[in-house]
Amino acid sequence: MKTFICEICGDAYLGTEAPSKCPFCGADRNYIKPGSEASPLFKRAGNISDQSRENLMETLDLEIKANAIYLCMAGKSDSYEIEKMYKRLAKVELEHAVIVTKFLEIQMPQTLSEQCNDDEVENFKKTVELENHATGLYSKFAKEADTQKIKIFFTALAKVESEHIELIKNYLQ
């Protein structure tokens, strides 16, 4: 057994080899390092510009809302698989929010509940809409980033969110 640490979220994975994706935040394997080599981005972020702070705050709000809506969607599903898929997405979105609080060195805001549709197909469509919005926004934020660490963070998030779109599109087929 070895310890591997994700440089995006800072969480540890125990195993014989690094996972293909971070099981906590969904980041690609290239962000997962052996424990002794890892240095999470938020631990070495330094000063954050006003623009990056504003983008991180918008990200925090978006991720908290996504967490809540995915929990709602999980609760409305009649399928055990879909329920668990939405619960996992909710955990990933919450992990993204936690990472932002670490960058900003703030406490996690209180999460609220969100409303969702009773119809599973409509929830899938809403998920694709939310994830498309997040992917575009995080790609924009990566371009606006004034430090490499913030750029890497938003690039990783954009990739994770785009992979969520592909996941949901498989259910829509």
C-alpha positions as CSV (number, residue, x, y, z in Angstrom):
1,M,0.0,0.0,0.0
2,K,1.1,3.5,-0.8
3,T,-0.3,7.0,-0.1
4,F,-1.2,9.2,-3.1
5,I,-2.3,12.8,-2.8
6,C,-4.4,14.8,-5.2
7,E,-2.8,18.2,-5.8
8,I,-6.2,19.7,-6.6
9,C,-8.1,18.7,-3.5
10,G,-5.3,17.6,-1.2
11,D,-7.1,14.4,-0.2
12,A,-5.2,11.1,0.1
13,Y,-5.9,7.9,-1.7
14,L,-4.4,4.6,-0.3
15,G,-3.6,1.8,-2.8
16,T,-0.9,0.0,-4.7
17,E,-1.0,2.6,-7.6
18,A,-2.6,6.0,-8.2
19,P,-6.2,5.9,-9.3
20,S,-7.1,7.1,-12.9
21,K,-9.2,9.9,-11.3
22,C,-9.2,11.4,-7.9
23,P,-12.0,9.6,-6.0
24,F,-12.8,12.8,-4.2
25,C,-12.7,15.7,-6.6
26,G,-12.6,13.9,-10.0
27,A,-9.3,15.4,-11.1
28,D,-7.2,13.5,-13.7
29,R,-4.4,11.1,-12.6
30,N,-1.7,13.6,-13.6
31,Y,-2.7,15.6,-10.6
32,I,-2.3,12.6,-8.2
33,K,1.3,12.3,-6.8
34,P,3.0,10.0,-4.4
35,G,2.4,11.3,-0.9
36,S,6.0,12.5,-0.4
37,E,6.0,14.5,-3.7
38,A,2.5,16.1,-3.4
39,S,1.9,19.7,-2.7
40,P,-1.8,20.8,-3.0
41,L,-2.3,24.0,-5.0
42,F,-4.2,25.7,-2.3
43,K,-1.4,25.2,0.2
44,R,0.9,27.3,-2.0
45,A,-1.5,29.7,-3.5
46,G,0.0,32.9,-2.1
47,N,-1.8,36.2,-2.6
48,I,-5.0,35.9,-4.7
49,S,-5.9,38.9,-6.9
50,D,-9.3,40.5,-6.7
51,Q,-10.3,39.0,-10.0
52,S,-9.4,35.5,-8.9
53,R,-11.1,36.0,-5.5
54,E,-14.3,37.1,-7.3
55,N,-14.1,34.1,-9.6
56,L,-13.5,31.7,-6.7
57,M,-16.5,33.2,-4.8
58,E,-18.7,32.6,-7.9
59,T,-17.3,29.1,-8.1
60,L,-18.1,28.5,-4.4
61,D,-21.7,29.6,-4.9
62,L,-22.1,27.5,-8.1
63,E,-20.7,24.4,-6.5
64,I,-22.8,24.7,-3.3
65,K,-25.9,25.1,-5.4
66,A,-24.9,22.1,-7.6
67,N,-24.4,20.0,-4.5
68,A,-27.9,20.8,-3.3
69,I,-29.7,20.3,-6.6
70,Y,-27.9,16.9,-7.1
71,L,-29.0,15.8,-3.6
72,C,-32.6,16.8,-4.6
73,M,-32.3,14.8,-7.9
74,A,-31.0,11.8,-6.0
75,G,-34.0,11.9,-3.7
76,K,-36.4,12.0,-6.6
77,S,-34.9,9.0,-8.5
78,D,-36.7,5.7,-8.5
79,S,-33.5,4.0,-9.7
80,Y,-30.9,3.0,-7.2
81,E,-28.1,3.5,-9.8
82,I,-29.3,7.1,-10.6
83,E,-29.8,8.0,-7.0
84,K,-26.2,6.9,-6.2
85,M,-24.8,8.6,-9.3
86,Y,-26.4,11.9,-8.2
87,K,-25.2,11.5,-4.6
88,R,-21.7,11.0,-6.0
89,L,-21.9,14.0,-8.2
90,A,-23.2,16.0,-5.1
91,K,-20.1,14.9,-3.1
92,V,-17.8,15.9,-5.9
93,E,-19.4,19.3,-6.2
94,L,-19.2,19.8,-2.4
95,E,-15.5,18.8,-2.6
96,H,-15.0,21.5,-5.2
97,A,-16.6,24.0,-2.8
98,V,-14.3,22.9,0.0
99,I,-11.2,23.4,-2.2
100,V,-12.4,27.0,-2.9
101,T,-12.7,27.7,0.8
102,K,-9.1,26.5,1.3
103,F,-7.9,28.8,-1.5
104,L,-9.8,31.7,0.1
105,E,-9.1,30.6,3.7
106,I,-12.7,31.0,4.6
107,Q,-15.3,28.9,6.4
108,M,-17.8,26.9,4.3
109,P,-21.0,28.8,3.9
110,Q,-24.2,27.1,5.0
111,T,-25.7,24.9,2.3
112,L,-29.3,25.3,1.4
113,S,-31.7,23.0,-0.3
114,E,-32.6,23.4,-4.0
115,Q,-35.6,22.4,-5.9
116,C,-35.5,19.9,-8.8
117,N,-37.9,18.3,-11.2
118,D,-39.8,15.0,-10.4
119,D,-39.0,13.8,-14.0
120,E,-35.7,12.0,-14.4
121,V,-35.2,13.0,-18.0
122,E,-35.8,16.7,-17.1
123,N,-33.2,16.3,-14.3
124,F,-30.7,14.9,-16.8
125,K,-31.3,17.8,-19.1
126,K,-30.9,20.3,-16.2
127,T,-27.7,18.5,-15.2
128,V,-26.2,18.9,-18.7
129,E,-27.2,22.6,-18.6
130,L,-25.6,23.1,-15.2
131,E,-22.4,21.3,-16.1
132,N,-22.1,23.1,-19.5
133,H,-22.4,26.4,-17.6
134,A,-19.8,25.3,-15.1
135,T,-17.4,24.0,-17.8
136,G,-17.6,27.3,-19.8
137,L,-17.3,29.4,-16.7
138,Y,-14.3,27.6,-15.4
139,S,-12.6,27.7,-18.8
140,K,-13.1,31.4,-18.7
141,F,-11.8,31.7,-15.2
142,A,-8.7,29.7,-16.1
143,K,-7.9,32.2,-18.9
144,E,-8.4,35.1,-16.5
145,A,-6.2,33.5,-13.8
146,D,-3.2,35.6,-12.9
147,T,-1.3,32.8,-11.2
148,Q,-0.4,29.3,-12.5
149,K,-2.0,27.6,-9.4
150,I,-5.4,29.2,-10.0
151,K,-5.2,28.5,-13.7
152,I,-4.4,24.8,-13.0
153,F,-7.3,24.6,-10.5
154,F,-9.9,26.0,-12.9
155,T,-8.5,23.9,-15.8
156,A,-8.9,20.8,-13.7
157,L,-12.4,21.8,-12.7
158,A,-13.5,22.5,-16.2
159,K,-12.3,19.0,-17.3
160,V,-14.1,17.3,-14.4
161,E,-17.4,19.2,-15.1
162,S,-17.1,18.3,-18.8
163,E,-16.8,14.6,-17.9
164,H,-20.0,14.9,-15.9
165,I,-21.7,16.0,-19.1
166,E,-20.5,12.9,-20.8
167,L,-21.7,10.7,-17.9
168,I,-25.2,12.2,-18.1
169,K,-25.4,12.1,-21.9
170,N,-24.9,8.3,-21.6
171,Y,-28.1,8.2,-19.6
172,L,-30.0,10.3,-22.1
173,Q,-29.3,7.9,-25.0
